[in-house]
């Protein structure tokens, strides 16, 4: 299972980086959201750390949708999805590989979003160091959820927008945890809830991981 997952992740990363236009599109969308929000501020008005964190994760969520739509479109474009299913390995390995690839691509995209909130929203990184745990913690949950829900968005015509419909309600608790943690890293006043946000993030990571392991095989093979 791990061998196939590693192969899928490597293949997806190399393909996405080789055709960098898809990844650039996702990064530009996130940066555009940050820039547009900066235009909503009055002259001289500064965004609060909570607002900066909120826009950062909103841009990340839209970026995640584009990334996982593209990751699953790779097999649909050349009709290789059936070939993956014929490999003598659990289908969950495909989910794990695509989740790992999506995690790396999302984290890479955020390397542009962080300077974006500094430049456009005048944020600084003078807050709680523990708040930076939001990046790997929330990204992991978004990746395993995207790896599962992305499979729903392909395989039948008319379902390409399904991921966008499903992802935001399901990710809301995880995004709230990310906002609370990253807001603290950006200097928001200490609320005493950082450990609670960490706990929520870990819990939803586990929930999405369990759902992926249990449901991916049925979803991905459903059209074959």
C-alpha positions in Angstrom: 0.0 0.0 0.0 2.8 2.5 0.9 4.7 1.6 -2.3 1.7 2.5 -4.4 0.9 5.6 -2.3 4.5 6.8 -2.7 4.4 6.2 -6.5 1.1 8.1 -6.9 2.3 11.0 -4.8 5.6 11.3 -6.8 3.7 11.0 -10.1 1.2 13.7 -9.2 3.8 16.1 -7.9 6.0 15.7 -10.9 3.0 16.1 -13.3 1.7 19.2 -11.4 5.1 20.8 -11.3 5.8 20.0 -15.0 2.6 21.7 -16.0 3.0 24.5 -13.6 0.1 26.5 -15.0 -2.5 24.6 -12.9 -0.6 25.3 -9.7 0.1 28.9 -10.6 -3.7 29.3 -11.2 -4.4 28.1 -7.6 -1.7 30.4 -6.1 -2.9 33.4 -8.0 -6.5 32.8 -6.9 -5.4 32.8 -3.2 -3.3 36.0 -3.7 -6.2 37.6 -5.6 -8.5 37.0 -2.6 -6.0 38.5 -0.2 -5.5 41.6 -2.5 -9.3 42.1 -2.9 -9.8 42.0 0.8 -7.1 44.6 1.3 -9.1 46.9 -1.0 -12.0 46.7 1.3 -10.1 48.4 4.1 -10.4 52.1 4.5 -7.3 54.3 3.9 -5.0 53.9 6.9 -7.1 51.0 8.4 -5.2 47.9 9.3 -6.5 44.4 9.2 -6.6 42.6 12.6 -4.7 39.4 13.1 -7.9 37.5 13.1 -8.9 39.0 9.8 -5.5 38.3 8.3 -5.8 34.6 9.4 -9.3 34.3 8.1 -8.4 35.6 4.6 -5.3 33.3 4.6 -7.3 30.2 5.3 -10.1 31.3 2.9 -7.5 31.6 0.1 -6.0 28.2 1.2 -9.5 26.5 1.0 -10.1 27.8 -2.6 -6.6 26.8 -3.5 -7.2 23.3 -2.1 -10.3 22.9 -4.3 -8.4 23.7 -7.4 -5.4 21.5 -6.4 -7.5 18.4 -5.8 -9.7 18.9 -8.8 -6.5 18.9 -10.9 -5.0 15.9 -9.1 -8.0 13.8 -9.9 -8.4 15.2 -13.4 -5.0 13.7 -14.2 -6.4 10.2 -14.5 -9.6 11.3 -16.1 -7.7 13.1 -18.9 -5.9 10.0 -20.1 -8.4 7.4 -18.9 -5.8 5.8 -16.5 -8.1 5.6 -13.5 -9.1 2.0 -14.3 -5.4 1.1 -14.5 -4.8 2.4 -11.0 -7.7 0.2 -9.7 -6.3 -2.9 -11.4 -3.1 -2.6 -9.4 -2.8 -5.3 -6.7 -3.0 -2.9 -3.8 -5.9 -1.4 -1.7 -7.5 1.6 -3.4 -6.9 3.6 -0.2 -3.3 3.8 -1.4 -4.5 6.1 -4.2 -6.2 8.3 -1.6 -3.1 8.4 0.6 -0.8 9.2 -2.3 -3.1 12.0 -3.6 -3.5 13.4 -0.1 0.2 13.5 0.4 0.7 15.3 -3.0 -2.1 17.7 -2.2 -0.6 18.4 1.2 2.8 19.3 -0.3 1.2 21.5 -3.0 -1.0 23.3 -0.5 1.9 24.0 1.8 4.0 25.2 -1.2 1.1 27.6 -2.2 1.0 29.0 1.3 4.6 30.1 1.0 3.2 32.7 -1.3 0.1 33.5 0.8 2.1 34.3 4.0 4.1 37.1 2.3 0.8 38.2 0.7 -0.9 38.9 4.1 2.3 40.7 5.2 2.4 42.9 2.1 -1.3 43.5 1.5 -2.7 43.2 5.0 0.3 44.6 7.0 0.5 41.5 9.2 3.5 40.5 11.2 4.6 37.3 12.9 5.2 38.5 16.4 2.6 36.4 18.2 2.5 33.0 19.8 4.9 30.5 18.3 2.5 27.6 19.0 0.1 29.2 16.6 2.3 28.1 13.7 1.1 24.5 14.4 -1.9 25.6 12.4 -0.2 25.2 9.1 0.8 21.5 9.2 -2.2 20.6 11.4 -5.0 22.2 9.3 -3.2 21.4 6.0 -3.2 17.7 6.9 -6.9 17.7 7.5 -7.6 19.7 4.4 -5.5 17.3 2.4 -7.1 14.0 3.6 -10.5 15.5 3.2 -9.7 16.8 -0.3 -8.3 13.4 -1.2 -11.6 11.9 -0.4 -14.0 14.5 -1.7 -11.9 15.1 -4.8 -12.8 11.6 -5.9 -16.5 12.6 -5.9 -15.9 15.4 -8.3 -14.7 13.2 -11.2 -15.8 10.1 -13.0 -19.2 11.4 -14.1 -20.1 14.5 -16.1 -21.7 17.3 -14.2 -19.9 16.7 -10.9 -16.9 19.0 -11.4 -18.2 21.6 -8.9 -19.3 19.1 -6.3 -16.0 19.4 -4.3 -16.6 23.2 -3.9 -20.2 22.5 -2.6 -19.1 19.9 -0.1 -15.7 21.2 1.1 -16.6 24.3 3.0 -19.3 23.0 5.4 -17.2 20.0 6.3 -14.0 21.9 6.7 -15.6 24.7 8.8 -14.5 23.5 12.2 -11.0 22.8 10.9 -10.8 26.2 9.3 -12.0 27.9 12.6 -9.2 26.1 14.4 -6.7 27.3 11.8 -8.0 30.9 12.2 -7.7 30.8 16.0 -4.2 29.4 15.9 -2.8 31.5 13.1 -4.4 34.6 14.5 -2.4 34.0 17.7 0.8 33.6 15.6 0.0 37.0 14.0 -0.4 38.7 17.3 -4.0 38.3 18.3 -4.7 38.8 22.0 -4.3 35.6 24.0 -7.7 34.0 24.5 -6.7 30.9 26.4 -8.3 28.7 23.7 -5.1 27.7 21.8 -5.1 24.2 23.3 -8.8 23.8 22.5 -8.1 24.8 18.9 -5.3 22.3 18.7 -7.5 19.6 20.0 -10.2 20.4 17.5 -7.6 20.3 14.7 -6.3 16.9 15.8 -9.8 15.5 16.2 -11.0 16.5 12.7 -7.7 15.3 11.1 -8.5 11.9 12.7 -12.1 12.0 11.5 -11.2 12.9 7.9 -8.5 10.3 7.9 -10.9 7.6 9.1 -13.5 8.6 6.6 -10.9 8.4 3.8 -9.7 5.0 4.8 -13.2 3.7 5.2 -15.0 5.3 2.2 -12.5 6.0 -0.5 -12.6 2.5 -2.0 -16.4 2.6 -2.5 -16.4 6.1 -3.9 -13.4 5.7 -6.3 -14.6 2.3 -7.7 -18.2 3.3 -7.9 -18.3 4.2 -11.6 -16.3 1.2 -12.7 
